[in-house]
């Protein structure tokens, strides 16, 4: 019975590591996709931001 429990524990640990890897990968892929998607969908806001930065540059 102890062998079955240790085998099950090893399987659960392996699954947990794979689940953690999946979450990490989704986060790495999701952050640029969300940011890039926002920029692609709102080019007018990006150009407004660029103009505002250019207007303030002489003061720095």
N, CA and C of each residue as an Amber inpcrd file, in Angstrom:
protein
   180
   0.8140000  -1.1970000   0.0000000   0.0000000   0.0000000   0.0000000
   0.8610000   1.2670000   0.0000000   1.9980000   1.2210000   0.6690000
   2.8740000   2.3880000   0.7470000   3.4390000   2.7420000  -0.6320000
   3.6710000   1.7140000  -1.4760000   4.2030000   1.9610000  -2.8150000
   3.1770000   2.6900000  -3.6720000   1.9200000   2.3300000  -3.4980000
   0.8600000   2.9900000  -4.2620000   0.7470000   4.4530000  -3.8410000
   0.8150000   4.7000000  -2.5420000   0.7240000   6.0750000  -2.0380000
   1.9040000   6.9100000  -2.5040000   3.1000000   6.3380000  -2.4770000
   4.2710000   7.1110000  -2.9100000   4.2210000   7.3450000  -4.4270000
   3.7280000   6.3720000  -5.1740000   3.5780000   6.5530000  -6.6170000
   2.5540000   7.6200000  -6.9340000   1.4570000   7.6200000  -6.2030000
   0.4220000   8.6300000  -6.3940000   0.9410000  10.0190000  -6.0350000
   1.7140000  10.0920000  -4.9550000   2.2890000  11.3740000  -4.5440000
   3.2470000  11.8990000  -5.6090000   4.0360000  10.9920000  -6.1940000
   4.9680000  11.4060000  -7.2440000   4.2030000  11.9100000  -8.4710000
   3.1190000  11.2430000  -8.8260000   2.3090000  11.6770000  -9.9580000
   1.6850000  13.0420000  -9.6980000   1.1900000  13.2610000  -8.4990000
   0.5910000  14.5470000  -8.1540000   1.6220000  15.6730000  -8.1950000
   2.8280000  15.3980000  -7.7090000   3.8840000  16.4090000  -7.7500000
   4.2420000  16.7500000  -9.1930000   4.3160000  15.7330000 -10.0640000
   4.6330000  15.9540000 -11.4720000   3.5480000  16.8060000 -12.1190000
   2.2820000  16.4750000 -11.8420000   1.1660000  17.2420000 -12.4040000
   1.1900000  18.6890000 -11.9190000   1.5310000  18.8840000 -10.6570000
   1.5920000  20.2350000 -10.1070000   2.6920000  21.0470000 -10.7830000
   3.8360000  20.4270000 -11.0400000   4.9290000  21.1400000 -11.7270000
   4.5150000  21.5090000 -13.1450000   3.8390000  20.5940000 -13.8260000
   3.3850000  20.8830000 -15.1930000   2.3310000  21.9950000 -15.1790000
   1.4440000  21.9750000 -14.2010000   0.4370000  23.0290000 -14.0840000
   1.0780000  24.3830000 -13.8480000   2.1240000  24.4000000 -13.0330000
   2.8410000  25.6410000 -12.7620000   3.5160000  26.1530000 -14.0350000
   4.0690000  25.2420000 -14.8100000   4.7010000  25.6170000 -16.0760000
   3.6700000  26.1860000 -17.0490000   2.4860000  25.6020000 -17.0760000
   1.4280000  26.0920000 -17.9570000   1.0310000  27.5160000 -17.5690000
   0.8610000  27.7550000 -16.2860000   0.4860000  29.0880000 -15.8170000
   1.5770000  30.1040000 -16.1510000   2.8290000  29.7400000 -15.9080000
   3.9340000  30.6490000 -16.2230000   3.9860000  30.9720000 -17.7180000
   3.7750000  29.9650000 -18.5500000   3.8020000  30.1670000 -19.9950000
   2.6520000  31.0590000 -20.4400000   1.4710000  30.8430000 -19.8910000
   0.3300000  31.6840000 -20.2400000   0.5670000  33.1340000 -19.8460000
   1.1870000  33.3390000 -18.7030000   1.4820000  34.7100000 -18.2690000
   2.4880000  35.3580000 -19.2180000   3.5220000  34.6110000 -19.6040000
   4.5370000  35.1630000 -20.5050000   3.9420000  35.5040000 -21.8640000
   3.0140000  34.7010000 -22.3570000   2.3850000  34.9630000 -23.6500000
   1.2930000  36.0160000 -23.5320000   0.5920000  36.0460000 -22.4130000
  -0.5670000  36.9180000 -22.2650000  -0.2460000  38.3790000 -22.1090000
   0.7980000  38.6920000 -21.3950000   1.1220000  40.0980000 -21.1270000
   1.4640000  40.8490000 -22.4100000   2.3520000  40.3390000 -23.2700000
   2.6010000  41.0820000 -24.5150000   1.3890000  41.1180000 -25.4380000
   0.5980000  40.0530000 -25.4450000  -0.5740000  40.0130000 -26.3190000
  -1.5940000  41.0660000 -25.9100000  -1.8070000  41.2190000 -24.6040000
  -2.7640000  42.2150000 -24.1220000  -2.2450000  43.6160000 -24.4170000
  -0.9910000  43.8640000 -24.1100000  -0.4160000  45.1860000 -24.3580000
  -0.3720000  45.5240000 -25.8290000   0.0610000  44.5780000 -26.6420000
   0.1170000  44.8020000 -28.0810000  -1.2630000  44.9530000 -28.6810000
  -2.2260000  44.2170000 -28.1660000  -3.5960000  44.3250000 -28.6600000
  -4.1890000  45.6800000 -28.3630000  -3.9190000  46.2010000 -27.1890000
  -4.4270000  47.5250000 -26.8330000  -3.8380000  48.5830000 -27.7470000
  -2.5340000  48.4880000 -27.9850000  -1.8760000  49.4790000 -28.8400000
  -2.3780000  49.3890000 -30.2730000  -2.6370000  48.1720000 -30.7260000
  -3.1220000  48.0060000 -32.1020000  -4.5440000  48.5170000 -32.2610000
  -5.3520000  48.3900000 -31.2060000  -6.7560000  48.7960000 -31.2900000
  -6.9660000  50.2820000 -31.0020000  -5.9700000  50.9480000 -30.4180000
  -6.1090000  52.3590000 -30.0440000  -4.9450000  53.2030000 -30.5570000
  -4.7360000  53.2630000 -31.8620000  -3.5900000  54.0370000 -32.3620000
  -3.7290000  55.5360000 -32.1110000  -4.9660000  56.0240000 -32.0060000
  -5.1470000  57.4520000 -31.7450000  -4.6530000  57.8250000 -30.3540000
  -4.8350000  56.9480000 -29.4010000  -4.3410000  57.2190000 -28.0460000
  -2.8250000  57.1670000 -27.9960000  -2.2350000  56.2750000 -28.7780000
  -0.7760000  56.1900000 -28.8230000  -0.1990000  57.4630000 -29.4320000
  -0.8120000  57.9380000 -30.5100000  -0.3000000  59.1690000 -31.1240000
  -0.5090000  60.3720000 -30.2060000  -1.5950000  60.3900000 -29.4630000
  -1.8230000  61.4770000 -28.4980000  -0.7590000  61.4370000 -27.4010000
  -0.3950000  60.2660000 -26.9700000   0.6440000  60.1330000 -25.9500000
   1.9920000  60.6190000 -26.4860000   2.3010000  60.2630000 -27.7140000
   3.5630000  60.7040000 -28.3200000   3.5950000  62.2240000 -28.4290000
   2.4950000  62.8240000 -28.8540000   2.4360000  64.2820000 -28.9650000
   2.5930000  64.9500000 -27.6000000   1.9820000  64.3780000 -26.5700000
   2.0970000  64.9460000 -25.2220000   3.5320000  64.8690000 -24.7200000
   4.1950000  63.7590000 -24.9780000   5.5880000  63.6160000 -24.5500000
   6.4690000  64.6090000 -25.2950000   6.2380000  64.7660000 -26.5920000
   7.0230000  65.7280000 -27.3620000   6.8060000  67.1540000 -26.8620000
   5.5840000  67.4660000 -26.4440000   5.2970000  68.8040000 -25.9400000
   6.0120000  69.0610000 -24.6200000   6.1640000  68.0500000 -23.7880000
   6.8010000  68.2190000 -22.4800000   8.3130000  68.0780000 -22.5110000
   8.8860000  67.5290000 -23.5740000  10.3430000  67.3140000 -23.6380000
  11.1390000  68.5920000 -23.4270000  10.7690000  69.7260000 -23.9640000
  11.5850000  70.9280000 -23.7310000  11.6960000  71.3090000 -22.2430000
  10.7450000  70.9040000 -21.4420000  10.7670000  71.2680000 -20.0230000
  11.6980000  70.3770000 -19.2010000  12.1380000  69.2970000 -19.7830000
  13.0370000  68.3850000 -19.0460000  14.4310000  68.6730000 -19.3910000
